[in-house]
Amino acid sequence: MLTTDPAGIARFRERRRRVAGEDAVGLHELRQLSTDVRRSVVRMIDGARLGHIGGDLSVTDILATLFGGVLAVDPEKPRDTDRDRFILSKGHCAAALYATLAHSGFFPLSELSTFMAPLSPLNGHPNRRKVPGVETNTGPLGHGFPVAVGCALAAKVSGRSYRTFVVLGDGELQEGSNWEAAMTAAHHDLSSLTAIVDRNGLQQGARTEETKRLEPLADKWAGFGWEVRDVDGHDHGRLLSALRPSTTARPVAVVARTVKGKGVSFIEDRVEWHHKVPDSEQVQAALEELSR
């Protein structure tokens, strides 16, 4: 059973205090968290010899901004009734989520070395029963978003003020269940719901536009009745602004334009790194790049 990390919680709270100022100091904190998470991801995938490094690195800045400056969560009370809900619908990028949770004090950083090891709670896909901070089991694409809609609908019906955030992969949007969920959320005016698309343009085997065209993606969300914010998914300041509450009483869709493999030059925007594992020399090169 994973337990909290007091030192990590102290860092989490100090980081949140600094980020609340939304100034250069706060943005530096978020950038540092992103770097720390990316370095952890590289080590985790190297140790497991398994993983989805490209998507992990593209979603990192989104996760760092959420946990570093947006989500109303407490690592000491991960099941608090009024906590914000976060769901990683693209559950194959669990390494980035685990690293973000560990750097936020939900459990010790030392546990990251067990990623995908036999009997480790840090499975290849997030498991709610095993990992504090995980809201629901994800992995089958197209499932996490409907669950997030259910969370937001529950908040509205019960009169609670918590917000629900969900991160989807862009290739995942080819699943029809997502668009059913999008219609449902708009129909019920779920303004407490924010869907964030990790728009890195690549999926397993090909570019998304070669597989099934998604553009104009922002227009699609608007057509489904959502308030849309189209931003650079690696700009922490723009992400902070984009993740603010709805201004229209409609659910919010953030199209976060990202680069698969962000931060490591030989991985960036390369389709083969969807689940390729770096060799020892590539691991060292990646860690060196992420130290600059």
N, C-alpha and C positions, 0 to 999 in steps of 0.2 A: 504494500500500500504506500503510495507516494504521500509524503508529508511536506508541509511548507518549509521555506528557507528564510529564516529571520533576516539574514543579511540581504538577501534578494528583495525581500519586502521593503526593507529600509531604503534600498536603492530605487525601488519602484515608486515609493512615496515621494522621495526627494526629486526624482525625475518628473513626476506629475506636477509637483509644485513649480518647478522651473518652466515646464512646458506651458503651464497655465498663463504665463505672461505673454505668450505668443510673440516673443521677441527673438533676437539672434541667439541668445543663450538657450532658449527652449528648442529652437530648430537644431542647434548643435547637439543637444541631448538626443533628439530623435535620429539625427544622422549617425551618431555614435551607436545608438541601439541597433540601427539597421546593420552597421558594420559588424557589431558583435554577433548578431543573429546569423549573418551570412557566413562568418568564420565558423560558427558552431555547426551550421548546416554542412559545410564542406567536410568538417571532421566527422560528423555523424555518418554521412554517406560513405566516406572512406572507411570508417570502422565497420559498417554493416555490409559494404560492397553491394548495396542496393539503394534504390531511392529514385526521386524525380527532381534532380538538381536544377534543371532549367526553370521549371515552374516555381520551385522553392525560392529561387533568387529573384524571380520577377515579382512575387507577391510580398516579399520581405518589407518593403517600404510601407505598404498598405497595413500590414500587421503591426509594424512598429508604431505607426501613427495612431492606429486604433488603441492598442494597449498602452502606448506611451502618453497619449494625450486626449483620448476621446471617451473610451468605454468607462461607464460607471460600474467598476468591478472592484472587489476587495480580495486579494489572494488568500487572506485569512478566513474569508467567508464566501467560498466559491459557489455556494448554493443559496445565497441570500435571496429572499423572495423578490426583492425590488432591484436586483442587479440588472444591468443591461445584458441582453443575450447576444452572443456572437457565434455564428455557425460558419465553418469552413466547408462550403459545399464541394469544392474541389479537394476532396479529402486525401487524394494521393500526394498532396503537398504537405503531409503531416509533419515532416521534419522542420519546416519553417515555423509551424504553429507550436510544436514542442519547444523549439529553441526560444521563441518569443515568450512562452509561458514560463520557462525556466529563468530567463533573464528578468522576468517580472516577479519572481519569488513564489510562484505557485508550487514549485518543487525544486530541489537542489540542482545546480548545473551539472554536478557529477553524474546524475542519472542519464544525461544525454548520451553518455558513452555506451548505454545499453540499447540504443535504438535498434529495433528489429531483432534483438538477440532472443534466443529461446526463453520463454516465460517472462520476458520484459513487458511491463505495461505500455511501453512506447511502441505500439504496433505500427505496421506500415500505413494504417488508416486510423484516424482518431476514434477512441473508445470512451464513451461517457462514464462507464462504470470504473474505469481504470485510471483516468487522468483528470485531476481537478482543473477546471477551466474549459473542459470540453463539454459542450451543451448536448450534442447528439452524435451518434455514430454516423460517419459519412464515408464515402468511397464510391458507391454506385452513383454515377453522375446523373443529375436531375432530381435528386432526392432532397438535398439540403435546403434548397430554396423553398419548396413547399412546406417544409417543417418551419422555416423562418416565418412564412406567412401565417402559419398556425400560431406561433409565439406572439406575433404582433396582434393577431385577432383576439387571442386570449387576453392580452393587455387591455385592448379596447373594451371587450365585454366585461372584464372585471374592474375597470376603472383605474388601472395601475398606470404609472407614468414611465415605466422602463421602456427603453428603446431596443430595437432588434436590428442587428447588422448581419449581413450574409455576404460572403465572397464567393463568386462564381468564376470558373474558367470560361474563356470565350468559346472554346470548342464545345464546352458543356452546354452552351446555349442551343446546340443542335438537337437537344432533347426536348420533345414537345411538352413535357411536364412543367418545364420552366415557364413557358408562355401561358399555360393554364394558371399557374401560380401568379404570374404578373397580372392577368386579367382579374383574378380574384382579389388581389391586393388593391387594385385600383377601384374595383366595384365597391369595396368596403371602406374606401378612403383611409387606408392604414398609413397615416402620416408618420407614425412612429417607426416605420420600416425603411431601412436603407439597404439597397442591393448594390454591391460593388463588383464590377466586372474587371477581372485581371486581363486586360485586352493586350496580350503580348503577340497576337497574330499567328501563333503556332500551336499545333496540337500534335498528338502522336502520329508521326508519319508524313505530315504535310502542313502547309499553311492553311489557316482556316478558310481563306477566300478561295483556295483551290478545291477544298473539300465541299463546302457549302457556304455561299456568300452570306456574310452577316451585315455588311455595310449597305446603307447608312444606319449604323447601329444606334446612334443617339436618337435618330428619327423614329426608329422602331419602338424604342421605349416611350418616347413622347406619344406615339400613336396609340400605345396601350394605356395612356392616361397617367403617366408618371412625370414627376418633376425631374428633369435631366440636368446633370452637371458633367461636362466632358473635360477632363483634366489630365495633366502629366502625372502619371502614377508613381513617379519617383521624386516628385517635388513635395516635400513634407508640408510646406506652408500652404500650398494649393490643396493638398489633401485635407489638412485641418479645416480649411474653409468649406470644401466640398462635403465634409462629413457633418456639418452643422445641421440642425433640425430643419424639417420642411418649412418652406415659406408660403406654401399654397394649399395646405391641408391634404396634399396628395403624397403617396409614397415617393421616395427619392431614389433615382438610379444614378450611380456614379460610374461613368465609363472612364476607367483609369488606364490611360495609354502607357503601356510598359514594354520592357525589352526582356525577352526570355533569357535567363542566364545573367541578368544585370550584375555588373561589378567584376566579372571575370571575362576578359577580352576574347579568349578562345572558345568560350561557351555562348557568348551573347549572340542571339538571333540565329542559332543553329538548331535545326530540327532534330538532329540525332541526339542532342542532349536532353531530350524529353525524359529519358530514363537511362542514359549512358552513365557509367561510373568512371571518374577520373583515375588514372594510374598514379603511382606514388610521386612521379615527377610533376604531373599535372596538379596534384594536390598541393605540393609545395609552391608551385607557380601561382596557383589561385590564392593561397594564403598570403603570399608576398604582395600580390596585387591589392588584396583587401586590407593590407596594412598601410597603404600609402595615403 
